[in-house]
Amino acid sequence: QVQLAESGGGLVQTGNSLRLSCAASGRAFSGYAMGWFRQAPGKEREFVASVSATGSTTSYADSMKGRFTISRDNAKNTVYLQMNSLKAEDTAVYYCAGRFYANPSYRAADYAYWGQGTQVTVSS
């Protein structure tokens, strides 16, 4: 089992950047594929990005391609989400999630472990 804790959220202006971190505790982090999801007020949780257990494979939602980058450092048990060129519509609570499989998924239901989320607010 793994426990996840996000950090790095905050209030930024349109066009600026933020880097979110997700620290994992527990064993075998390197065996978990990881994902980032977000949920805006009144909306369903949506896929943002995912990375395989080894970090060799990444995937992004179309609206994040070219702006967001997911990465991981298995030595530090941490996954990151670098967010550039932020827009007001990126405002949401961002969650990291883990699944004990090598391959990631874009479906929230495929992830067994979730952090509590970190708020990102982008002001125009």
JOUR-V464064 format. One record per residue. N is the residue number from 1. RES is the residue in three letters. SS is DSSP state (H for helix, E for strand, C for the rest). PSI is psi in whole degrees, -180 to 180 (* if undefined). NEAR is the number of other C-alpha atoms within 12 Angstrom. Layout:
n=(N | N)
res=(RES | RES)
ss=(SS | SS)
psi=(PSI | PSI)
near=(NEAR | NEAR)
This chain:
n=(1 | 2 | 3 | 4 | 5 | 6 | 7 | 8 | 9 | 10 | 11 | 12 | 13 | 14 | 15 | 16 | 17 | 18 | 19 | 20 | 21 | 22 | 23 | 24 | 25 | 26 | 27 | 28 | 29 | 30 | 31 | 32 | 33 | 34 | 35 | 36 | 37 | 38 | 39 | 40 | 41 | 42 | 43 | 44 | 45 | 46 | 47 | 48 | 49 | 50 | 51 | 52 | 53 | 54 | 55 | 56 | 57 | 58 | 59 | 60 | 61 | 62 | 63 | 64 | 65 | 66 | 67 | 68 | 69 | 70 | 71 | 72 | 73 | 74 | 75 | 76 | 77 | 78 | 79 | 80 | 81 | 82 | 83 | 84 | 85 | 86 | 87 | 88 | 89 | 90 | 91 | 92 | 93 | 94 | 95 | 96 | 97 | 98 | 99 | 100 | 101 | 102 | 103 | 104 | 105 | 106 | 107 | 108 | 109 | 110 | 111 | 112 | 113 | 114 | 115 | 116 | 117 | 118 | 119 | 120 | 121 | 122 | 123 | 124)
res=(GLN | VAL | GLN | LEU | ALA | GLU | SER | GLY | GLY | GLY | LEU | VAL | GLN | THR | GLY | ASN | SER | LEU | ARG | LEU | SER | CYS | ALA | ALA | SER | GLY | ARG | ALA | PHE | SER | GLY | TYR | ALA | MET | GLY | TRP | PHE | ARG | GLN | ALA | PRO | GLY | LYS | GLU | ARG | GLU | PHE | VAL | ALA | SER | VAL | SER | ALA | THR | GLY | SER | THR | THR | SER | TYR | ALA | ASP | SER | MET | LYS | GLY | ARG | PHE | THR | ILE | SER | ARG | ASP | ASN | ALA | LYS | ASN | THR | VAL | TYR | LEU | GLN | MET | ASN | SER | LEU | LYS | ALA | GLU | ASP | THR | ALA | VAL | TYR | TYR | CYS | ALA | GLY | ARG | PHE | TYR | ALA | ASN | PRO | SER | TYR | ARG | ALA | ALA | ASP | TYR | ALA | TYR | TRP | GLY | GLN | GLY | THR | GLN | VAL | THR | VAL | SER | SER)
ss=(C | E | E | E | E | E | E | C | C | E | E | E | E | C | C | C | C | E | E | E | E | E | E | E | E | E | C | C | H | H | H | C | E | E | E | E | E | E | E | C | C | C | C | C | C | E | E | E | E | E | E | C | C | C | C | C | C | E | E | E | C | H | H | H | C | C | C | E | E | E | E | E | E | C | C | C | C | E | E | E | E | E | E | C | C | C | C | H | H | H | C | E | E | E | E | E | E | E | E | C | C | C | C | C | C | C | C | H | H | H | C | C | E | E | C | C | C | E | E | E | E | E | E | C)
psi=(149 | 144 | 140 | 141 | 117 | 154 | 167 | -4 | 172 | -167 | 124 | 163 | 158 | 135 | -15 | -177 | 157 | 151 | 121 | 146 | 151 | 110 | 133 | 137 | 155 | 178 | 158 | 36 | -36 | -9 | 1 | 129 | 147 | 151 | 160 | 136 | 165 | 156 | 119 | 158 | 129 | 5 | 163 | 158 | 137 | 152 | 139 | -58 | 161 | 160 | 141 | 171 | -36 | -13 | 1 | -21 | 128 | 157 | 148 | 150 | 150 | -40 | -11 | -13 | 132 | -15 | -37 | 148 | 125 | 142 | 170 | 154 | 100 | -25 | -26 | 3 | 45 | 141 | 146 | 156 | 107 | 123 | 117 | 163 | 51 | 146 | 162 | -35 | -5 | -6 | 124 | 172 | 128 | 132 | 140 | 153 | 151 | 148 | 140 | 62 | 155 | -36 | 138 | 178 | 154 | -3 | 126 | -35 | -17 | -5 | 129 | -23 | 136 | 145 | 179 | -11 | 155 | 137 | 131 | 124 | 124 | 118 | 142 | *)
near=(17 | 29 | 25 | 33 | 29 | 33 | 27 | 27 | 30 | 24 | 23 | 25 | 21 | 21 | 18 | 23 | 26 | 33 | 28 | 34 | 35 | 41 | 33 | 35 | 25 | 19 | 16 | 23 | 35 | 31 | 25 | 40 | 43 | 57 | 54 | 53 | 41 | 37 | 27 | 24 | 17 | 9 | 12 | 13 | 22 | 29 | 31 | 38 | 43 | 45 | 39 | 32 | 31 | 26 | 29 | 20 | 22 | 30 | 30 | 29 | 24 | 14 | 19 | 28 | 19 | 17 | 25 | 30 | 32 | 38 | 34 | 36 | 24 | 27 | 16 | 18 | 30 | 36 | 45 | 37 | 40 | 28 | 36 | 24 | 25 | 29 | 26 | 19 | 23 | 38 | 28 | 31 | 34 | 41 | 42 | 47 | 45 | 48 | 35 | 25 | 23 | 24 | 26 | 34 | 33 | 30 | 24 | 28 | 18 | 22 | 28 | 24 | 29 | 31 | 30 | 22 | 29 | 32 | 26 | 35 | 29 | 27 | 18 | 16)
